[in-house]
Amino acid sequence: MHIAFIADSWEELNPEIDSTVRLIHESCIRGHRVGLFAPGNLTVRDNETYAYCNMFSKNQTFSDKLETFYKKAKLSRQRVPIKGFDAIFIRKNPPVDNLVLSFLDSVKDDTFIINDVDGLRKAGSKIYTTAFYDAIEYIPETHVSKDVDYLEGVVKECTADRMILKPLDGYGGQGVILLETKAHSSIRSLLEFYVEGQEKKNYVILQEYISGAEKGDVRVLMLNGEPIGAMKRTPKAGEARSNVHAGGVATKYSLNKQEVELCRKVGQKLIIDGIYFAGIDIIDNKLIEVNVLSPGGITRINKLNKVKLQRKIIDFIELVHKKREDAINKKVAFRKAIEDA
């Protein structure tokens, strides 16, 4: 297979924690031809979409040890037609880049894209959880707006002592704060700070504070609608965010019965929308977020459970590719049967 990754440069990736490095490593040691390029490296030539891509040299031996693989990997920059890739992983942090999706529109019928281009248009922001109509019991009360008067009214009408305030396009816990609803003197200025921004008004999210959030959340990795791994993330003292990048601590975790049912219902929606690989965050049986662009956690879940989730993910990609190739070969055989009739 030929597999591409739209991600940061090789030098910017951290082999100790980045899930992307694990996926690339697994692809290379299986003998797949692998390329890596940034969104800004896409171009159109003669009505075909190309990328200035760093290709992993095929004339090298890839070490089974990830650290050695990362240090000794040889890449060469080449302009290649992205339609030649059998699969493309999109591994960039939110928000979704609609221009990149427009480039990928030209190859989505020929190449398996993880995740589906149209699915990313639906699911590329935190507002996506409001579309889970069949799982509404798992969705916390959520308000999205850039109208400060409206948001201030929501806070004042809230009967709970706390709410969560966060930017619509944040990731990794950036900008997430715990809002004390009774702090009337500072609420408006805080909302104005979040909404006004530096150049334009920004949408923000006000969300119901879930009981037990101070004890952390559960990150679940979903593959083809099924949970393949999970971890508990506990915030450090005095911190409202559980994200490991914000100082949270990851520990081993097994999903309970209610969480398994939540994953089942959420997974059905993800499959319908072409979201094959995602990270979902759960607090007290409530779905807080869905990460569809660059779900992380492979490294930590692997370490906690002595597994290699990247194997399951590349297994899935290979299976999809085989089914697509089998369908093409069958179509060719049928055409020949008609020609020979």
N, C-alpha and C positions, 0 to 999 in steps of 0.2 A: 504493500500500500504506500501511497504518498500522502503524508499528513502535514498540515501547516498549523502554526500557532500564531495568532495575532496577539502580541504581548509586548512587554517591555524588552529592551535589548538584553542580550545574554549577560552582559556585564552588570546590569541593574538588578537582575534576578538574584535572590538570596537562596543558595542551595540548602541552607539549614532549615528554612521554613516554607519556601514557596512550593505550593502544590503544582504549579506549572512545570517546575524542574523535574518533579517526579514523573509527570505524564510524558514529558519529552524523553527522559531517560528510558522509561519503559518502552516507548515507541522505537527508540534507536536500538536497544539491545534485542528487540524482536526482528530487527532487520528491515524496518520500514524506512523509507526515504523521508527525511524530516526537514522542514524549513521553518524559519522564524522571521516575522516581520512586524513592524509597527504600523498603526493605522495611516500615518503620514507617508508610508512608502507605497501606497496604492496608486496606480495610474491607469489610463486607458490609451491603448495604441491600436489603430486599425479596428476600432469598435470591439476590442477585446480587453478585458481587465487583466492587468499585470501587477506584479509586486516586485520591488527591489528587495529581494529576500536573502537572508543569511541561511544558506543551505549547509547542513551538517555533512561533511565530506564522507563519501561512500568508501574511500580508500583509507579507512582507519578502523582500529579495533576499539570497540566501546567496552569500557570496564563495567563489571557488574556492581562495583562499589560507586555509589552516587557521587561522593566527594571527588574521587579520582576522575570519574567521567566529566564532571563539571570543569575541573582544572585543565584537563587535557583535550577537551573537545575542540575540533578544528572546524571553523565555519568559513564559507566563502560567499561573498555578496554577488548575486546574479539577478538579472531581470527574468522572471518566469511567469508564464500564464497561469493564473490561479485556478483556472478550469481544469488544469492537469492534476490538481490535488483531489484525492478521493474523499478526504475529510479535512475540515477546518475547525479548529478550536478558537473561540473568541475568549481571550483571557485578559481583558483590560478592566480596570476599575470603573464603577459608575461615575457619571451618567452615561447612558448609551449614546454613541456617536452616530447620529442619523445619516451622516454623509458616508460613513463606513458601510452601514447597512445598504445604502443605495448602490455602492460599488458591488456588494455581495449579491444584490438582487440579480445581477447578470449571470451568476453561476449557481444559484440556489437549486435549479432543477437538475444540475449535473453533478453537484458536489454535496456531500452530507455535512451540514454546518451545525455545530454544537455551540450555542443553541440556534434553533430555527430563526431565520431573519424576521419573519412576520411575528413569531412568538416573542422575540425580543422587543419589537415595537409595542406589543401589548404589556409585556412584563418588565420592561427596563427601568421602572421606577417603583418607589415604595407604595404608590397608589394602587399597585396591582392587586394587593390583598382584598381590595373592595370588590373585586370581580368574582370572589369565591362564594357564589350564591348558595351552592349546595353544602357549604361548610361554614355558614354564617355564625353558627354557635361557637366557632373557634376564633372568630375575629373580634379583637377589642374595638370599642367605640373609637372611631377615628374621624378627625376633621382636617381637611386640606384646603388652604386658602392663602392668598396674599393680601387680603383685606384686613387691616389691623383692627378696625372697629368690630368686624365680625369675630375675629379671634379673641379679642378682649372680652366680648360678650359671652363667648363659649366658656372662657375661664371663670368669669364671674358667676355664671349659671351652674357651674360644676359643684356638685354637693360633696365630692371627695376632697381631701386635703392636698392631693398631689395629681399632677399630670406630667406626661412626657412631652417635651418640645424638641423637635429635630428638623434639620433641613431636608427637603424632599430628595435632593440628589446627593446626600452624604453617604459615606461608607466607612466601615471599620470603626464605627462609634464616633466619628468626627461630628462635633456640634451637638451631640445628644446631651440634654440637661434635664434634671429633675426640677419641675416647676412647682413652687408652693402656691397654691391657688389663693391663699389668704393674704399674700404679699401684694396688696392692691397698689401700693405706691410705686412699685418697680415693674409691674407686669407690662404696662404699655411701652415703656422705654425698651424693655427687653424684646418685645415683639417687633418694635420698630427697627431695632438693631438687626434682627434676623431677616425681616422682610425687605427693608430698604437696600441692604447690601452696599456695594460700592458703585455699581453702574446701573443696575436695573432692579426692579422688585422681584423678589424670589418667593416661590411657594414654600410654605412650611407645614409641618404636621403637628397637630395637637392630638395626643393619644391618651386614652384611658390608662391610668397607672394600674398595673396588674399586681395584686397582692403576692408577695413573695419575690418580687423582682430584685429586691436588695440581696437576695441569696443567689442570684445569677440566672442564667438561661441555659437552654440546651440547643446546641448546633447539631443539625442532622443533615447529612449529605444524602441527596436523593438521586438515584440513577434509574432512568426509564420508569419513573413513577413509584419506585420502591426505595425504602431506606437501606443504605448499605453501611452506614457507620454513624456514630454519635459521640458527643462529648459534652460534659458539663462545664460551663464557664462561670467562674465565681469572681465577682469584682473585688479589687483590692479595697482595703478599709477607706471609707470616706468617698468612694467612687460609685457613681450610679451606673456606669457602663461595664458590661461583662466582657466586651471584646478583648481578646488577648493582646492586640496592638495597644489597647488602652491600659494595660497592666493586669488584666484578668488572668486567672489561673485555670488551666484546663485539667480536668480529671476524668477518669474512666466512667462511662455511664451506659446503662441499659434502658431502653425505652420501656415505659409502663404500658398497660393495656390501652389507656385513653390516648396516649401519644401515638401508639401504633395505628389506632383508628383515625386519628387526625392525619397522619401521614398517608393513609389509604385514600382518604377523601381529597386531600391536597394533591396527591399523586395523580389522581384521575384527571384533574384540571390541568396539571402540568403536561401530561401526555397529549391532551387535546390541543394545547397551545404550542406543541413542539418544543417544550422545555425538557430536554433529556437529562441534563445534569444541573442540579441546583443545590443551594444550601438554604435550609429553612431554620428560623430561630423560634423557639417555643419557650413560653413562661407560663407555668400553671395551666397547662392544656389550652393555651391561647397562641395563635400564630401571630408573631410580631412582625417578622420580615421574611421576604423571599429574595435570595441573592441568585440572580440568573446569569450575570455577566462573568464573574470571576470567583465562583464559590471556593473558599479556602477551608482548610482543616484536615486535608489528607495527611500531612506530616504528623500532626499531633495525634490524630485518631490512630494512625499506624503505630506510633510509638506506645500509646496507651494500651493497645489491644494486640500488639505483635502481629499485625496484618500488613498487607500491601494493597490498599484500595485501588491504586492506579492499575493494577492487573485487571480488576473487574471492569474498570472504565474502558481500557483498551480492548479487552475481550468483547465488550458491547459494540465498540466501533468496528471491530473486525467482523462481527456477526452481521451488522447492518450492511457493511460493504459486500460480504458474501451473498447476502440475499439480493442486493441490487445487481451484482454481477450475474448471479444465476438467472434473474429475470431478463437481463439483456441477452444472455446466451440462449435462453429459451425462445425469445422473440426472434433472434437470428435463425435458429433452427426451424421455427415455424414458417418464416418467410422462405427459407430454402425449400421446405416441403411443398409450399404452394408453387414456387418456381419450377420444381421438378414434376409437378402433377401433370 
